[in-house]
């Protein structure tokens, strides 16, 4: 039987999922978060389906050992590749969420959006999962997608909100099919870190959908529906990485305002 005082487990290939973890911690301040960044294997976007599924299962087992009541796949690539596999693997040992379904629901319910751009990793875009789910939810919505392979690695290296990152972002967003969009989906949890640069390119004339507020609201809804919201004071969050990177620690400290407990956990050794 799951208990409300158990922690929430969140995982990603690196720092991108920190955008989601931070939003969850802000929306649900009583919840303890255990975060795993698989920095040894980032980015997931250029890995095979089988590899991402294997990484995801091993990380899920780690989070289950940490007694997590809910596991959130805070990675679009892993959400596309491994969600169905993890549902079977985890069973009723914990609740499971991905970042794609709440995003699709929010976009489909926004009647102001007629044409949509989607940017993400090669793995997410090649899966076609956003187009498939959006078409099923709202057939009239037009969508164009582009794999933006350099962006996640660029962000992991700490290159964002500067002239170098703006130039790379601009080159991607100049994609002809994006010129008349009225909405843009950031289909990678790293991309909220470059949201301002994307909005700057479009002169703030389009609506940008990122995973932060949408996913944190969805997590709150799922926990509420399952009577698992923690009403006690939370414990300290814990952050684990499979390979230590200074950029991860720096970004985590920025998001979580100061000192954090960061542990190197070589899951594959």
N, C-alpha and C positions, 0 to 999 in steps of 0.2 A: 504494500500500500504506500503510494507516494505521499510525502508530507510537505506542507507549505514551507517549512524551514530548510528544506534541501536547496542546494544552489542551482543556478542556471548555468549550463555549459554552452560555450560559444566557441566555434572554431573556424579558422580560415587558413589560407596558405601563408599569410604574413600579417602586415599591419592593417590591411583593408578592413577586416572585420572589427577593428577597434572603433571605426565610425559607428557601427551598429551597437557594439558593446557600450560605448559611451551614451548613445541615445537610450538604450535600455536602462542603464544605471540612473539616468536623469528622470526617466518616466516612472521607474520603479525603484525608488531610493532604498527600500527595505530589502531588496534582493541581493544576495551574494552571487557574484559572477566568477566562474572559473573559465579562463580563456586559454585556448591553445592555438598558437601560431606555428604552422608547419613550415618554418623558414628554411628548413633543409631541402624542401622540395619546391619552393616557389620559383616561378609562378605555375599554378595549376593549369593555366589556359593552354599551354603547349604540351601537356602530358596526355597519354592515352586514356581512354575511358576506363580500362581495367586498372591502370595505375591509380587514378583518382579514386576509384571505388575502394581499392585496397588501402590507400592512405586514410580514407574516411572511416572505414570500419575499424582500423586500429586506433584512431583518435577517439571514435565513439566509445570503444572499450575503455580507454583511459578515462574519459569523462564519466562513464558508468561506475568505474572504480572509485571515482571522487564523489559518488552518490548524487549525481545531478538528477533533478526531477524533470528537466526539460533540456533537450539538446537542440541548439539552433545552428544550422549550417549557414554561417555568415559568409558564404562564397557562392557566387552565381554559378561558376563552373562545377563545383561540387554538388550544388543543388540540382543542376541539370543532369549530372552524371550518376550521382549516388543516392539521391533521396529515396527512390523506390527500393533500392538494395538495402539501405539502412532501416527502412520501415520493417522489413522482414528480419533483419539482423537484431534490431533492438526489441522488437515485439512490444510487450507491455511493461518493460523495465523502466521506461521513461517516455515522456511526450517528445515528439519530434517535429521540428518546423524547418522550412526552407525560406529563402529570401525571395523566391520568384513568385509564388502564388499570391502573397499579399500585395506585391507590386502590380501584378496583372489585374487584380481586383480593383485597386485604386485607379489605375489607368482606364480600365473599361467603364468605370462609373463616372468618369469625367467627360461629360458631353461636349465640353468646349474643345476637345482634342479631335481633330479630323485626320491629320497626318502626323505620323510619329517617326522619329529617328531613334535608333537603338545602337548604342556603342558598348562593346564588352570585349572580353578575351576571345581568342580564336576558338577555344573549347565551347564557350557559351554561345557564340554567334553561329558556329557550324552546327550546333545541335538544333537550331531553329525553334527552340522551346518557347521563346517569347512570342514569336509570330504565331505558332500553333495555338497557344493558350489564348492569346488576344483575339485571334480569328474565331475561336470557339465562343469566347465571351461576348464579342461585339463584331460581327462579320463586316460591318461597314467601315471599320477603322483601317486606314491604310498605313502600312509600316515598312520602313526601309532600315536595314541593319548594316553595320560595318564592324569588322574585327579591328580593334585598335591595339595591336600587339605590344607596342612599346610603352603604353601608359602605365600599366601595373608595375613593371620593372623600374620605370622612371620614378614613380612615387616611392617604391621601396627604397630607392637610392637617395631619397630626400629631395628630389627635384620636383618641386611644385611651387606655385606662386612666384615664379621668376620668369625672366625673358626667354630662357631656354625652354621651359615647359610650355609657355604660351605659344612659342613658335611651332612646337610639335603638335600641340592641340589644334592650333589653327589649320595646320596642314591636313589633319584628319577631318575636321569639320567643314573643310572646303569641298568635301565629297558632293558631287552634283545632286544626288538624290536627297541631300539634306537641305537644299536651299529654300524650300518652301514648307518646311515642317513647322508645326505650331507646338510641338512637344518633343522633348528628348529624354530617353530613358538611360540612366547611368546604370548599365547592367553589370556592374562590378562594384563591390563594396569599397574598393580603393578610391573610386572616382568622386565621392563627396569631397575629398581633399582638393580636387581641382574644379569644384562646382563654380566658384567665382570666375575662374578663367573661361569656363564654357559659357556662362551667362554674359561675360564681357564680349565674347566673340559675337553673340547674337544680340548685343545691345539690350539685354533684358526683355526682349520682345516675345520670347517663347517660355513655356512652362517646363521646368526641369524636374524630373522625377528621380529622386535618389532614395536609398533604402533606409535612411535613418529614422525619421519620424514614422514612416509607414510601417516599418518592421517592429519598432518599439510598441506602437499601438496594437499591432497584431499579437505580440507576445502578451501584453496586458490582457487582451481579450481572451486568449486561450487559457491563461492561468486563472482568470476570473471564472470562466465557464467550468473549469475543473476544480474549483474551490482550492486552488493552490497558491493564491497570493500570500506572500509573507507579510504579516502585520507586525512582526517583531523587528527589533533593530538589527540591521544587517552586519555580518562579519566583513572583514577586509576582503576585497577582490584579490584573486590570485591569477597571475599571468605566467604561462609556460610557453617556451619556444623550443623547437627541435634543434635549432642552431642559433647561437646568440648573434644578433646583429645590432650595432649601435643605433641604427635608424629606428628599429623597433622600440628600443628603450626610450629614445628621445620622443618619439611620437606618442607612446603610451603615457609618458609623464606630462606631455602637453594636454592630452585629452583628460587625464584623471587628476590634473592639478597637483603636481608635486610628486612625492615619494610613492613608489609602487613596489609590490613584491613581485619580482621577475625571476623566474627560475629556468635554468637550462635543463631540459628533460630530453635526452637523446633517445627518443622512442624507437629508433631503428638500429640502435647499436646492440 
